[in-house]
Amino acid sequence: MNNRIHRRGFAAVLLAAALMIAAALTGCGGKPTAQSLAKNIAEKMDSLKSCTLDEKVLLDVEIGAMGQTLDLGMDLGIGGDIIVEPYTSHLKMKLDMNMTGFNESSETTKMEMYSERDGEEVVTYTTQDGKSWEQSRQDMGDAALTGLLDMNIYNLIADGTVEAELAEETQEINGTEAYVLTFSLSGDQMEEFLSAATSVGGSELGMFENMDLTGVSVPVTLYVGKKDGYPVRMQMDMTEMGGSLFAGALGVSGQDYDINIRKFTVNVDMSGFNTIDRISIPEEVRSSAAAEEDAEEAPEEQAAEQAGEPEALPEETEGDNGEPTANMDGDNAELSNGDATFVITKPDGFDELRAGDGYVTADFYKDGAMTDVFYFLYDNITVDEYLDFTDASYMREDADYSNVVEGKIQSGTVGGKKVKWKKTSYDYSDLAFIKYEIGVPNGKGILSVEITCTNDVGTEMWFDENELLENVMSHIEVK
C-alpha cells in the first residue's frame, strides 16, 4: 500500500465538493407543497443579488489495503459573502485533517479568497498566510460559484424530476421558522453537478468526470424560510457516494483499496439575502498577487535574455525558493526554508517525531485524551500577522462550536525562546479542545508551533499549561 497519501489532493476534492454544493444551493415563498416551494425558490434565486454562505463538511473514512489501515478525518469550514452580479465573493476556509495508522499526521490549512468577474473570466486571489496572494483565472461558466446557477436542484424538484416530501411540522433554523423538504439525488444527478465543478482546483479534480456513481443515492434535507421563501439550510449525507469519490481521489479502483466511509456530511447555511451592496478587494491583495506573478516570471525572462551565453543559471536547491523542507536525522527532525533552520527533538512523553511535506508533527495519548504538536515555517510574515490570521471568529459563527474562548496574545520567554502566543478553548460535538498557537521569529518569517489538546467535554485536561509549553519549546533549537 502506498504510504504517501496526497493531502493536497484530498483537500482539493473536499473544497471542490463544498463549492459545488454551495453553487447548487445558490442557484440563486410560500405555498405549502414541495413543488410550489421549489418553484418559488427557483424564481427568487434567479433574481438573487447577494447572500452569505456558511458551509461545513465532515469526513471520517477508513482506507485499507495489504493488511494496512489508515484512518482519515477531515473537518472543512468555508464561508463568506457573495454578490451574484457582477460576480464578486470573499470567502475564508479552514481545513483540519488528521491521519492515524500506517501514515500519521495532523495538519491545518487556512485560506482566504477574493473573486471578481473580469470580462468573460473570474479572477480569484488566494492566500494561506494572510500576506502573500496568488492570482488565478477561470472561464466565467466554469467558476466554482457561477457555473451551476442554471442547473440548480430547485428546478429539478419543481418540474417533478426529483420527488420531494414536505414535512407537516416546521423547524427553527438560526432563528427562522422554516419548512422542511426531504429528497434524494441520484448518482447521475450528482455526477452532473460534480462534472460541472471539475475546473475547480485544476487537473487534480479530473477524476470527477470518470466516477462511477451508478446506484448511488444522496439523501438531502432542505429548509426553506416560511416568511421569505429563501433556502436557509441544506444538509446532505454523501456517505454512500464517498467511496467512489475517494477512489477517484486516490486514482485507484475499489479493488485496490478497501474504502469504508463512516461519515461524509455537508451542511450549508444561507443568510443575508440581498443585503450585501459591495465587496471591495483591497489594493494590497492585487499588488501582492501581481508581485508574486512577476517573481515567478522573472527567472524565465532572465533565461531568455541570457540565451547563448556560456554561463548557465545556478541550479535551484531544495529550500532556496522559500518552500519549507522537513527531514528526519535519527530521532531529530530538521525543518528549513532556506533562510532559517530549526532542529526539533521529541518533547518528553510524546511519541516519535514524524516529518511530512514541509512540516513536523508528534502526538501522544493519555487516559483517553490526545495531545499533538504541529511545526511549520512561514515566509515573509510576522508573528502578529500569523496570530491575527488564526482568529476564532469562524467558530463563534458556527453553531457546531460552543464555549469558544479566545485568549489575548501574550509575549514572553518560553523554553528559552522569545515568542508570542495565544490560547483558544472550545467544545465541538462531545469533545473539548484547548489549542496553543505559538510564533517564533525566524528572520524573514516565523516558525509556528500549534499544540492541540483534546478530551471529553466535562473532563479536566490532564496537563499543567506551563510545563507543557516549556516541554515543547525547550526541544526546539535555532540553527
VEXVEX-48775 format. One record per residue (C-alpha): residue in three letters; x, y, z; residue number from 1. Coordinates in steps of 0.25 Angstrom, whole numbers, plus 2048, in hexadecimal, padded with zeros to 3 digits. Layout:
// residues N
[pt Ala,[X,Y,Z],NUM];
...
***
This chain:
// residues 479
[pt Met,[800,800,800],1];
[pt Asn,[805,80E,7FC],2];
[pt Asn,[80A,814,809],3];
[pt Arg,[808,822,803],4];
[pt Ile,[7FA,827,804],5];
[pt His,[7F9,834,7FC],6];
[pt Arg,[7F3,83E,806],7];
[pt Arg,[7F2,849,7FC],8];
[pt Gly,[7EA,841,7F2],9];
[pt Phe,[7E0,83D,7FD],10];
[pt Ala,[7DF,84C,801],11];
[pt Ala,[7DD,850,7F3],12];
[pt Val,[7D2,845,7F2],13];
[pt Leu,[7CB,84A,7FF],14];
[pt Leu,[7CC,858,7FB],15];
[pt Ala,[7C6,856,7ED],16];
[pt Ala,[7BB,84E,7F2],17];
[pt Ala,[7B8,859,7FC],18];
[pt Leu,[7B8,863,7F2],19];
[pt Met,[7B0,85B,7E8],20];
[pt Ile,[7A5,859,7F3],21];
[pt Ala,[7A5,868,7F6],22];
[pt Ala,[7A4,86B,7E7],23];
[pt Ala,[798,861,7E6],24];
[pt Leu,[792,868,7F2],25];
[pt Thr,[793,876,7ED],26];
[pt Gly,[78C,872,7E0],27];
[pt Cys,[78A,87F,7E5],28];
[pt Gly,[757,87F,7FE],29];
[pt Gly,[74D,879,801],30];
[pt Lys,[743,86E,7FC],31];
[pt Pro,[743,862,805],32];
[pt Thr,[747,858,7FB],33];
[pt Ala,[755,853,7F8],34];
[pt Gln,[754,856,7E9],35];
[pt Ser,[74E,864,7EB],36];
[pt Leu,[758,867,7F5],37];
[pt Ala,[763,863,7EC],38];
[pt Lys,[75E,86B,7E0],39];
[pt Asn,[75D,877,7E9],40];
[pt Ile,[76B,875,7EE],41];
[pt Ala,[770,874,7DF],42];
[pt Glu,[769,881,7DB],43];
[pt Lys,[76E,888,7E7],44];
[pt Met,[77C,883,7E5],45];
[pt Asp,[77C,887,7D7],46];
[pt Ser,[77C,896,7DB],47];
[pt Leu,[785,894,7E7],48];
[pt Lys,[78F,89F,7E9],49];
[pt Ser,[797,89B,7F5],50];
[pt Cys,[798,891,801],51];
[pt Thr,[7A1,88C,80C],52];
[pt Leu,[7A5,87D,80C],53];
[pt Asp,[7AA,875,817],54];
[pt Glu,[7AD,866,814],55];
[pt Lys,[7B3,85B,81C],56];
[pt Val,[7B8,84D,816],57];
[pt Leu,[7BB,842,820],58];
[pt Leu,[7C2,835,81B],59];
[pt Asp,[7C6,828,822],60];
[pt Val,[7CC,81E,819],61];
[pt Glu,[7D4,811,81B],62];
[pt Ile,[7DD,80D,810],63];
[pt Gly,[7E3,7FF,810],64];
[pt Ala,[7EC,7F6,807],65];
[pt Met,[7F6,7EB,808],66];
[pt Gly,[7F4,7EA,817],67];
[pt Gln,[7F6,7F9,81A],68];
[pt Thr,[7EB,803,81E],69];
[pt Leu,[7EB,812,81E],70];
[pt Asp,[7E0,81A,826],71];
[pt Leu,[7DE,827,81F],72];
[pt Gly,[7D5,832,825],73];
[pt Met,[7D2,840,81F],74];
[pt Asp,[7CB,84C,824],75];
[pt Leu,[7C9,857,81A],76];
[pt Gly,[7C2,864,81C],77];
[pt Ile,[7C0,86E,811],78];
[pt Gly,[7B8,87B,812],79];
[pt Gly,[7B7,889,80E],80];
[pt Asp,[7AF,893,805],81];
[pt Ile,[7AB,892,7F6],82];
[pt Ile,[7A6,89D,7EC],83];
[pt Val,[7A0,896,7E0],84];
[pt Glu,[7A0,8A1,7D6],85];
[pt Pro,[7AB,8A6,7D3],86];
[pt Tyr,[7B0,899,7DA],87];
[pt Thr,[7B9,89C,7E6],88];
[pt Ser,[7BC,894,7F2],89];
[pt His,[7C4,894,7FF],90];
[pt Leu,[7C6,886,806],91];
[pt Lys,[7CE,880,811],92];
[pt Met,[7D1,871,812],93];
[pt Lys,[7D7,869,81D],94];
[pt Leu,[7DA,85A,81B],95];
[pt Asp,[7DF,851,827],96];
[pt Met,[7E4,844,822],97];
[pt Asn,[7E8,838,82B],98];
[pt Met,[7EE,82B,827],99];
[pt Thr,[7F1,81F,830],100];
[pt Gly,[7F6,811,82D],101];
[pt Phe,[802,80E,823],102];
[pt Asn,[803,81D,81F],103];
[pt Glu,[801,826,82B],104];
[pt Ser,[800,835,82A],105];
[pt Ser,[7F7,841,82F],106];
[pt Glu,[7F6,84D,826],107];
[pt Thr,[7EE,85A,826],108];
[pt Thr,[7ED,862,819],109];
[pt Lys,[7E7,870,819],110];
[pt Met,[7E3,878,80C],111];
[pt Glu,[7DD,885,809],112];
[pt Met,[7D7,888,7FB],113];
[pt Tyr,[7D2,894,7F3],114];
[pt Ser,[7CC,892,7E6],115];
[pt Glu,[7C7,89C,7DB],116];
[pt Arg,[7C2,89C,7CD],117];
[pt Asp,[7CB,8A1,7C2],118];
[pt Gly,[7C4,8A1,7B5],119];
[pt Glu,[7C1,892,7B2],120];
[pt Glu,[7CA,88D,7BD],121];
[pt Val,[7CA,88C,7CC],122];
[pt Val,[7D7,891,7D3],123];
[pt Thr,[7DA,88B,7E0],124];
[pt Tyr,[7E4,88F,7EB],125];
[pt Thr,[7E8,885,7F5],126];
[pt Thr,[7F1,886,802],127];
[pt Gln,[7F5,87C,80C],128];
[pt Asp,[7FD,885,815],129];
[pt Gly,[7F5,892,814],130];
[pt Lys,[800,89A,80D],131];
[pt Ser,[805,893,800],132];
[pt Trp,[7FA,892,7F6],133];
[pt Glu,[7F9,88A,7E9],134];
[pt Gln,[7F0,88C,7DD],135];
[pt Ser,[7E9,882,7D4],136];
[pt Arg,[7DF,883,7C9],137];
[pt Gln,[7D3,87B,7C4],138];
[pt Asp,[7C9,87C,7BA],139];
[pt Met,[7BC,882,7BF],140];
[pt Gly,[7B4,876,7BD],141];
[pt Asp,[7BE,86D,7C4],142];
[pt Ala,[7C0,875,7D1],143];
[pt Ala,[7BC,86E,7DD],144];
[pt Leu,[7B0,876,7E2],145];
[pt Thr,[7AB,87B,7D4],146];
[pt Gly,[7AB,86F,7CB],147];
[pt Leu,[7A0,868,7D1],148];
[pt Leu,[796,873,7D2],149];
[pt Asp,[78E,86E,7C6],150];
[pt Met,[78D,860,7CB],151];
[pt Asn,[788,861,7DA],152];
[pt Ile,[781,856,7E1],153];
[pt Tyr,[774,85E,7E4],154];
[pt Asn,[770,85D,7D5],155];
[pt Leu,[772,84E,7D6],156];
[pt Ile,[768,84E,7E1],157];
[pt Ala,[75F,858,7DB],158];
[pt Asp,[75D,850,7CE],159];
[pt Gly,[75C,843,7D5],160];
[pt Thr,[769,83D,7D1],161];
[pt Val,[76D,83C,7DF],162];
[pt Glu,[762,837,7E9],163];
[pt Ala,[762,83F,7F6],164];
[pt Glu,[759,83E,802],165];
[pt Leu,[755,849,80B],166];
[pt Ala,[755,847,81A],167];
[pt Glu,[748,84A,821],168];
[pt Glu,[750,852,82C],169];
[pt Thr,[759,85E,82A],170];
[pt Gln,[766,85F,831],171];
[pt Glu,[76E,86B,836],172];
[pt Ile,[77B,86D,82F],173];
[pt Asn,[784,879,834],174];
[pt Gly,[778,880,83A],175];
[pt Thr,[770,87E,82D],176];
[pt Glu,[763,875,82C],177];
[pt Ala,[766,86C,820],178];
[pt Tyr,[75E,862,818],179];
[pt Val,[766,854,817],180];
[pt Leu,[767,84D,80A],181];
[pt Thr,[76E,83F,809],182];
[pt Phe,[772,839,7FC],183];
[pt Ser,[77D,831,7F5],184];
[pt Leu,[787,834,7EA],185];
[pt Ser,[78B,828,7E1],186];
[pt Gly,[799,825,7DD],187];
[pt Asp,[796,82B,7CF],188];
[pt Gln,[791,838,7D4],189];
[pt Met,[79D,839,7DE],190];
[pt Glu,[7A7,835,7D2],191];
[pt Glu,[7A1,841,7CA],192];
[pt Phe,[7A4,84A,7D6],193];
[pt Leu,[7B2,845,7D8],194];
[pt Ser,[7B5,845,7C9],195];
[pt Ala,[7B2,854,7C9],196];
[pt Ala,[7BC,856,7D4],197];
[pt Thr,[7C8,84F,7CE],198];
[pt Ser,[7CF,85C,7CB],199];
[pt Val,[7CF,860,7DA],200];
[pt Gly,[7DD,85D,7DF],201];
[pt Gly,[7E3,859,7D1],202];
[pt Ser,[7E6,84B,7CC],203];
[pt Glu,[7E6,845,7D9],204];
[pt Leu,[7D7,844,7D8],205];
[pt Gly,[7D6,83E,7CB],206];
[pt Met,[7D2,831,7D2],207];
[pt Phe,[7C4,837,7D3],208];
[pt Glu,[7C2,834,7C4],209];
[pt Asn,[7C4,825,7C5],210];
[pt Met,[7BE,822,7D2],211];
[pt Asp,[7B4,816,7D2],212];
[pt Leu,[7A8,81B,7DB],213];
[pt Thr,[79F,810,7D6],214];
[pt Gly,[794,80D,7E0],215];
[pt Val,[799,818,7EA],216];
[pt Ser,[78F,820,7F1],217];
[pt Val,[791,82C,7F9],218];
[pt Pro,[787,830,804],219];
[pt Val,[784,83F,805],220];
[pt Thr,[77D,847,80F],221];
[pt Leu,[779,856,80A],222];
[pt Tyr,[774,860,814],223];
[pt Val,[76C,86C,80E],224];
[pt Gly,[769,879,815],225];
[pt Lys,[75A,879,817],226];
[pt Lys,[759,888,817],227];
[pt Asp,[762,88C,80B],228];
[pt Gly,[763,87F,803],229];
[pt Tyr,[772,87E,803],230];
[pt Pro,[77A,872,806],231];
[pt Val,[781,873,813],232];
[pt Arg,[788,866,815],233];
[pt Met,[78B,859,80D],234];
[pt Gln,[790,84C,813],235];
[pt Met,[796,841,80A],236];
[pt Asp,[79A,833,80E],237];
[pt Met,[7A5,830,804],238];
[pt Thr,[7A9,823,80B],239];
[pt Glu,[7A4,81A,800],240];
[pt Met,[7AC,821,7F5],241];
[pt Gly,[7B8,823,7FD],242];
[pt Gly,[7BF,816,7F9],243];
[pt Ser,[7BE,81A,7EA],244];
[pt Leu,[7C3,828,7ED],245];
[pt Phe,[7CF,824,7F5],246];
[pt Ala,[7D3,818,7EC],247];
[pt Gly,[7D3,823,7E1],248];
[pt Ala,[7DC,82C,7EA],249];
[pt Leu,[7E6,821,7ED],250];
[pt Gly,[7E6,81D,7DE],251];
[pt Val,[7E3,80E,7E0],252];
[pt Ser,[7D7,805,7DF],253];
[pt Gly,[7CF,7FF,7EA],254];
[pt Gln,[7D6,7F2,7E8],255];
[pt Asp,[7E3,7F9,7EC],256];
[pt Tyr,[7DF,7FF,7F9],257];
[pt Asp,[7D4,7FC,803],258];
[pt Ile,[7CE,809,806],259];
[pt Asn,[7C4,80A,811],260];
[pt Ile,[7BD,817,812],261];
[pt Arg,[7B8,818,821],262];
[pt Lys,[7B3,827,81F],263];
[pt Phe,[7B2,831,814],264];
[pt Thr,[7A9,83C,816],265];
[pt Val,[7A7,84A,811],266];
[pt Asn,[79F,855,817],267];
[pt Val,[79D,863,810],268];
[pt Asp,[796,86F,817],269];
[pt Met,[792,87B,80F],270];
[pt Ser,[78E,889,815],271];
[pt Gly,[78F,898,811],272];
[pt Phe,[787,897,804],273];
[pt Asn,[789,8A3,7FC],274];
[pt Thr,[78F,8AB,808],275];
[pt Ile,[79E,8AC,802],276];
[pt Asp,[7A0,8B8,7FA],277];
[pt Arg,[7AF,8B7,7F7],278];
[pt Ile,[7BB,8AE,7F9],279];
[pt Ser,[7C8,8B6,7F8],280];
[pt Ile,[7D5,8AF,7F4],281];
[pt Pro,[7E0,8B6,7FC],282];
[pt Glu,[7EA,8BC,7F3],283];
[pt Glu,[7F5,8B5,7FB],284];
[pt Val,[7EF,8A8,7F6],285];
[pt Arg,[7F0,8AC,7E8],286];
[pt Ser,[7FE,8B1,7E9],287];
[pt Ser,[803,8A5,7F1],288];
[pt Ala,[7FD,89C,7E6],289];
[pt Ala,[804,8A4,7DB],290];
[pt Ala,[811,8A4,7E2],291];
[pt Glu,[810,895,7E4],292];
[pt Glu,[80D,893,7D6],293];
[pt Asp,[819,89C,7D2],294];
[pt Ala,[822,894,7DB],295];
[pt Glu,[81E,887,7D4],296];
[pt Glu,[820,88C,7C6],297];
[pt Ala,[82E,893,7C9],298];
[pt Pro,[836,886,7C8],299];
[pt Glu,[830,883,7BB],300];
[pt Glu,[833,891,7B5],301];
[pt Gln,[841,891,7BB],302];
[pt Ala,[844,883,7B4],303];
[pt Ala,[83E,889,7A7],304];
[pt Glu,[847,895,7A8],305];
[pt Gln,[854,88C,7AB],306];
[pt Ala,[851,882,7A0],307];
[pt Gly,[85E,87F,798],308];
[pt Glu,[867,884,7A4],309];
[pt Pro,[871,879,7A9],310];
[pt Glu,[86E,87B,7B8],311];
[pt Ala,[862,873,7BC],312];
[pt Leu,[858,877,7C6],313];
[pt Pro,[85B,871,7D4],314];
[pt Glu,[853,865,7D7],315];
[pt Glu,[848,867,7E1],316];
[pt Thr,[84A,85F,7EE],317];
[pt Glu,[83F,85A,7F7],318];
[pt Gly,[83B,864,801],319];
[pt Asp,[840,870,7F8],320];
[pt Asn,[833,875,7F4],321];
[pt Gly,[82D,876,802],322];
[pt Glu,[825,869,802],323];
[pt Pro,[827,862,80F],324];
[pt Thr,[82E,855,80F],325];
[pt Ala,[82E,84B,81B],326];
[pt Asn,[838,83F,81C],327];
[pt Met,[83A,835,827],328];
[pt Asp,[848,833,82D],329];
[pt Gly,[847,827,836],330];
[pt Asp,[83E,82C,841],331];
[pt Asn,[83F,83A,83E],332];
[pt Ala,[837,842,833],333];
[pt Glu,[83D,84E,82B],334];
[pt Leu,[833,858,825],335];
[pt Ser,[839,862,81C],336];
[pt Asn,[834,86C,811],337];
[pt Gly,[842,871,80C],338];
[pt Asp,[842,87D,815],339];
[pt Ala,[841,877,823],340];
[pt Thr,[843,869,828],341];
[pt Phe,[83D,862,835],342];
[pt Val,[841,855,83B],343];
[pt Ile,[835,84F,842],344];
[pt Thr,[837,844,84D],345];
[pt Lys,[82B,83B,852],346];
[pt Pro,[825,842,85E],347];
[pt Asp,[825,83A,86B],348];
[pt Gly,[81A,830,86B],349];
[pt Phe,[816,831,85D],350];
[pt Asp,[816,826,852],351];
[pt Glu,[820,826,847],352];
[pt Leu,[822,833,83E],353];
[pt Arg,[81D,832,830],354];
[pt Ala,[821,83B,825],355];
[pt Gly,[818,83D,819],356];
[pt Asp,[817,846,80D],357];
[pt Gly,[81D,852,813],358];
[pt Tyr,[818,850,822],359];
[pt Val,[81C,848,82E],360];
[pt Thr,[812,842,838],361];
[pt Ala,[811,83A,844],362];
[pt Asp,[806,835,84E],363];
[pt Phe,[802,82C,859],364];
[pt Tyr,[7F6,827,861],365];
[pt Lys,[7F4,827,870],366];
[pt Asp,[7E7,822,877],367];
[pt Gly,[7DF,823,86A],368];
[pt Ala,[7E4,831,867],369];
[pt Met,[7EC,835,85B],370];
[pt Thr,[7F7,840,85A],371];
[pt Asp,[7FE,843,84D],372];
[pt Val,[808,84D,849],373];
[pt Phe,[80A,853,83B],374];
[pt Tyr,[816,85B,836],375];
[pt Phe,[816,863,829],376];
[pt Leu,[81F,86E,823],377];
[pt Tyr,[818,87A,81D],378];
[pt Asp,[820,884,814],379];
[pt Asn,[81E,893,814],380];
[pt Ile,[814,894,81F],381];
[pt Thr,[815,89A,82D],382];
[pt Val,[811,893,83A],383];
[pt Asp,[806,89D,83C],384];
[pt Glu,[801,89B,82E],385];
[pt Tyr,[801,88C,830],386];
[pt Leu,[7F9,88C,83D],387];
[pt Asp,[7EF,896,837],388];
[pt Phe,[7ED,88D,82C],389];
[pt Thr,[7EA,881,835],390];
[pt Asp,[7DE,888,83C],391];
[pt Ala,[7D2,880,841],392];
[pt Ser,[7C7,889,83B],393];
[pt Tyr,[7C2,87D,832],394];
[pt Met,[7C0,875,83E],395];
[pt Arg,[7B7,87F,845],396];
[pt Glu,[7AF,880,838],397];
[pt Asp,[7AD,871,837],398];
[pt Ala,[7A2,86A,83F],399];
[pt Asp,[7AA,85D,840],400];
[pt Tyr,[7B4,864,849],401];
[pt Ser,[7B1,869,857],402];
[pt Asn,[7B8,86F,863],403];
[pt Val,[7C2,876,85A],404];
[pt Val,[7CC,87E,862],405];
[pt Glu,[7D8,884,85A],406];
[pt Gly,[7E3,88A,863],407];
[pt Lys,[7EB,896,861],408];
[pt Ile,[7F9,896,85A],409];
[pt Gln,[804,894,865],410];
[pt Ser,[813,897,864],411];
[pt Gly,[81E,891,86B],412];
[pt Thr,[829,887,86C],413];
[pt Val,[825,878,86B],414];
[pt Gly,[82F,86D,86A],415];
[pt Gly,[83A,877,869],416];
[pt Lys,[834,87E,85D],417];
[pt Lys,[82D,88B,85C],418];
[pt Val,[81F,889,856],419];
[pt Lys,[811,88E,855],420];
[pt Trp,[805,884,857],421];
[pt Lys,[7F7,883,85A],422];
[pt Lys,[7ED,878,85F],423];
[pt Thr,[7E0,875,85A],424];
[pt Ser,[7D6,86B,860],425];
[pt Tyr,[7C9,866,85A],426];
[pt Asp,[7BF,85A,85A],427];
[pt Tyr,[7BC,852,84D],428];
[pt Ser,[7B2,847,84E],429];
[pt Asp,[7B5,83F,85A],430];
[pt Leu,[7C4,843,85B],431];
[pt Ala,[7CB,84F,862],432];
[pt Phe,[7D7,855,85B],433];
[pt Ile,[7E2,85F,860],434];
[pt Lys,[7EB,864,855],435];
[pt Tyr,[7F8,86C,857],436];
[pt Glu,[7FD,873,84B],437];
[pt Ile,[80C,878,84D],438];
[pt Gly,[814,880,843],439];
[pt Val,[823,880,844],440];
[pt Pro,[82A,88B,83B],441];
[pt Asn,[834,885,831],442];
[pt Gly,[83A,890,829],443];
[pt Lys,[831,893,81D],444];
[pt Gly,[825,88B,823],445];
[pt Ile,[821,882,82F],446];
[pt Leu,[821,874,834],447];
[pt Ser,[812,871,838],448];
[pt Val,[810,867,843],449];
[pt Glu,[802,862,845],450];
[pt Ile,[7FF,85A,851],451];
[pt Thr,[7F1,854,852],452];
[pt Cys,[7EB,84C,85E],453];
[pt Thr,[7DE,844,85D],454];
[pt Asn,[7D6,83E,868],455];
[pt Asp,[7C7,83A,86A],456];
[pt Val,[7BE,846,86E],457];
[pt Gly,[7BD,847,87D],458];
[pt Thr,[7CA,840,87F],459];
[pt Glu,[7D6,848,884],460];
[pt Met,[7E2,84A,87B],461];
[pt Trp,[7EE,841,881],462];
[pt Phe,[7F9,84B,87F],463];
[pt Asp,[800,857,886],464];
[pt Glu,[800,862,87C],465];
[pt Asn,[80E,868,87F],466];
[pt Glu,[814,85A,880],467];
[pt Leu,[80E,856,872],468];
[pt Leu,[813,863,86B],469];
[pt Glu,[821,862,871],470];
[pt Asn,[822,854,86D],471];
[pt Val,[81E,856,85F],472];
[pt Met,[826,863,85D],473];
[pt Ser,[833,85E,864],474];
[pt His,[834,853,85A],475];
[pt Ile,[836,85E,84E],476];
[pt Glu,[844,862,84A],477];
[pt Val,[846,86E,841],478];
[pt Lys,[852,86C,837],479];
***
